[in-house]
Amino acid sequence: MKKLISLLLAGCMCIGLAGCQKADVNSENPDTQSTASTSATEPVTITVGVPTAPPALPILHMIETKALGENVEIKLDVWDEPETLIGMVQDGEHDMFAFPLTVVSKLYNKGLDVRLMNVNTWGVTYFMTSDPDFDSWDDLKGKTVYIPLQSSPPDALTQYFLAEAGLEVGKDVEIIYATTPEVATLLASGEAVYGTLIEPQVTKALMGNENLRIAFSFEDEWQRVTGTDTKIPNAGFGTTQKFIDENPELVADFQNAYEESVTWANEHPEEIAALAEKYLGLKAAVIQKSLPNMGLEFKSAQDAQTELEMLYQLLYDFNPSMIGGKIADARLYYVDEK
């Protein structure tokens, strides 16, 4: 472990919103003025693949305020599993994507021309249980753990923490994968006793089961194993190099507008919760209560490169296949040349 930590430090140079669907919103918010606008004179539609997770919230504000200009329509298309996201990247019908950071690395290392634009979700992951006697990872020997979003950072880090405790998945611990809402429901009902979960579903599950508790914050566990005070990068937005080449100004405007909408969402919890209920059918009270723990924070991919390389180094040392067999080079990270 000490060797791993030294390598990490030397090398330092992630659910969700349920029921998300395609959105086409034309109303404007007079209280917000975005500095981003595209010069497109002809109507443009960009289709954005989002998970059932916090990265979708700023997009709702962008749609509501027409942040990319009157001629640009944003449509959302949900993916519940990484396999669906991969299909979106390959089908040629989607333009921009919210990526788990492990998935974007895998795709890049397989030769797809994906580019990571930003990191927008940090931490956000918790290990939960209704077992009153549980207090350490090695207590999971012989147990079953439920995890959402197979191959995502929550999955990869859960497996890492289990291995660090001397437990082997498939031998000492059984892992069952389900969607983020399904894991939340299983934990809230008591059918699942142990599970990894992300906000806002953490808050929803806690509200449904008085015996359920947060056993570990992955942020705390990350800082323990890395010996740093850095945050865990979890998810970010990206696109393809082809789309960047064809729409450089639109991509740059999207990046700027998304950053502004992250800030707006954090500063207006009641309003963003209302948008989530209005357009996605979510309970505003759950979104508003969980927002402080959603880890919504914007960093360009270039600015987040240190944290990204630390995550990728840790996972590479544990299991290279989790990130596509190697640590991606700097071409993965989008550069705004506008």
N, C-alpha and C positions, 0 to 999 in steps of 0.2 A: 504494500500500500504506500509506504514512504517513497518507494521508487516511482510509483505512479504519480504521486503528488508532485515530486520534484520534476518529473517530465512535464506535467501540466503547467507548472509555474514557469518552467523554462520555455515551454511552447506557447505561452499565452502572449504571446507575440511580440405546448411548447405539446357533452360537455354540456354542459353546453346549452346553447340556445336551441330549444326544440321547436319543431314545426316551421322552420324557415322555408320560404318558398320564393318563386320568382316575384320580383317587385317592379312596379312601374308607377312612380309617384311623381306628380306634377306640381304639387303645392309648394309654396315658398315660405321661408321663415324670415320675417322682416327684421328680426333681432340679430341676425348673423350675416356678416358680409365676408365672403371668402375672397382672398387675393388671387386665387387660381381661376383661370378661365382659358378655354381653348379658343383658338381663332377659327375653328371650323365653321364654315358658312352653310354647308349641307348637313342635314340630320345624320347623326352618328349614334350607333348603339354599341355599347360594350357590354359583353356578358361576363359576369364575374362569378367564379366558383368559390363558395364560402362553406366552411364547416359549421356545425351546430356549436359555435363557440364565440367568445368575446370579439374576435376580429370583425364580425359582421356588424357590430353596433355603429362604428363610425361611418360605415357605408350607408346606413339608414339616414344619418344626418346629411351625407352628401347627396343622396337622392332627394330628400326633403327640400334642401336648399338649392338644388340644381347647381351644385358647386363647380361643375365642369362646364357650365354655360347652358344657355337655353336650347342649343342644338344637340346636346349630348345626353342621351338616355342611358341610365345604368340599369341593367337587369341582373337580378341575383338568381343563381342556380345552386341549390344546396348539395353538398356531398356529406354523407354520414360515415363513410369509410374511406381510407386512403386509396383503395382500389378504384373507387368511383372518381376520386380526384385524378388519379393517373389516367383514367379514361378521358376525362375532360381535357387534360393537357394534350392528349394524342388525337382528339376527334376533330380539331380544327374549328370548332364551333364556339370555343370559349377563349377569352382574351386575357383575363387576369385572374389570379388565384390567391387564396389564403392558404399558405403551405405550412404544415408541420415541418420543423427544420430538419428532421431526419429524412423526410420524404423528398424535399427539394434537393438535398445532397445526393440521395440515391438516384434520382432522375438525372441530375447533372452528370454524375459519374457513369451513368449508362449511355451517355452521349446525347441526351435531349438538350435543346438549346435554352433551357430555363435560366432565368436570372432572378435572384433574390433582391427585392427593392428595399425592404425595411424589415425590422423586427418590431412587432407591435404588442406582443403578449409575453409577459415575463412571470416566472413563478407560477401562480394560478393553480397549482396541482397539490392535492392533499391525499394522505392515506387515511381512510376512515374505517371505523369498526364499532360494533355494538357489544364487543367482548370486554367486560369490565376489567379483566385480568391482563389484557394485552398491553405490553409496554416496550417491546423491542422486536426488531425484524426477525430474530431467530425464534420468536414465539410462533412464527407462521409454519414451522415444520409440521407436516401432516395436514395442513389446512388448504382451503381453496380460496383463491384471490380473484376477484372480478376486475377487469381492466377494459376501458374503452379505447377505441382508436388504435388498433394493432399497428405496430411499427412506428408509432408517434413517440415524441420525447417522453410523455408520461409512461408509456409502455417500456421503452428502453431504460429509463431511469429506475422504474420499479424493479426490473430484472437486475440492474446493476446493484441496487441496494440489497436485494436478496442474495446475490452472489457474494457481496462483501460480507454478509452475515454468515456465509458458509453454506447457503442453501442452493440446491440445484433444482431449477424449474423442470417439471416433468418427473422428478424423482422425489424430492422433498416437499415440493409445493406444486399444486395444480393451478394453472391459470386458465380462466374462462373469459373469452372476449365477447363483448356485447356493445351495442351503441351507448353513447353517453347517457341519453335519457333512460335506457333500460337498466344500466348500472345504478343510476340514481333511484329508480323505482325499486329495484331489488334490495338496495340498502335501506330505503325508507320502510319497506314492508318487513324487513328482518329476514327475508329469504336468503340474502347475502349477508354474511357477518363481517367480511373483510373486502375492501375494495379501494382502488385508486379512482379519484374523481376530480374534475375541474369545475371551477365556478362558471356560471351561477348555479349549476346543478348541486354543488356542495351545499349551498344555502337551502335549496329546495328540499334536499334529502334530510337535512337537519331539522327543518320545520315539520317534516312528516314522521319523525321518529325520535322521541325524547331520550331513548337509550343510545342513540347514535352520537358519536363524537369524532373529532379530528384527533388522530393519534400522532401524525407527523405532518409538518409542513415540508414539502419537497425543497423549498427555499432553504430552510434550516439544514436539511440533510445535505444539500448541495454544498453549502458553505462548510459543513463539517468535513466532507470528504475531500474538498479541494483546498481547504485551509485558506480560503479567501472570503471577502465580503461581497463578492459579485452576485448578481442575480442570474437565475436560469433563463436563458433565451428559449422560448417555447414555439412561437409561430410568427410568421411574417407574410407580407404580400409580395407577389412576384408576377412575372410574365415571361414571355419568350423573347429571344433576341430578334426574331422575325417581327414580332409586334412592335418592339422598340424601334427597329429600323424603319418600319412603315409609318409609325405614329410617335416620333420622338417628343413632340410638344405635348401631345395628349398624355403620354406616360409621365412626363415631368409634372404636368398639371395635376394628374391623379396623385402623385407622391405628395405634392404640396397640400392639396385639399385633404388628403387622408390625415396628414399630420395635424392640420387645423381641427379636423373633426374628432381626433383622439383627445385633443385638449378640451374641446367643447364638451364632449361626452363626460369627461371627468369633472368638469366644472358645473355641469347641469344634470345631476343624477336623476332628478324627478322628470325632466323633459325627455332624456334619452330613454328612460324606463317607459314613458308614455308612448314614445315612438315604437319601442319593441312590442308593446301591447297592441298598438294600433295596426302595425303592419305585419307583425309576426305571430299575433295571437298569444303572446306571453303574458304572464302575470307581472304587472308593473311593480308590485310590492316586492317580489322576489328579485327582479333586476336591480331596483333601487337599493335594496339592502345588501346585495352581493357586489355591487359595483366597486366599492373600495378594495375588494379582494380579487378583482378580475385581472390585475396586473397589466392594464392597458397603459402602455407607455411607448412613445414613438422614438425610434432611432433608425437612421438610415443604415442599410446593410454595411456600408463602409465604416460608419461610426461604431457599429456593434461588432466589428470583425474580431476584436480581442475576445469577447465573450463567446462568439460563435466558434472560434478556433479552439477555445478551451473545452466547450461542449463536445465538439467533434473529436478532439484528442482523447478525451475521457472515454467516449464510446468506441473509438477506434482501438484503444488499448484493451477494452473489454471484449468487443465483438465487432470487427471491421465491417461485417455484412450489414450492420444496423445503419451505416451511412453510405453504403455502396462500395465498400472495399478500400477506400482511401479518403484522405482529407482533401476536399475540393480546393482547387487553386483559386486565386483572386478573381478570375474571370466570372466566377459564380455571382459576384457582387455587382449590382447595377451601379453605373456611374452616370450621373446627370450631366450631360454635355450640352445642355440647352444654353 
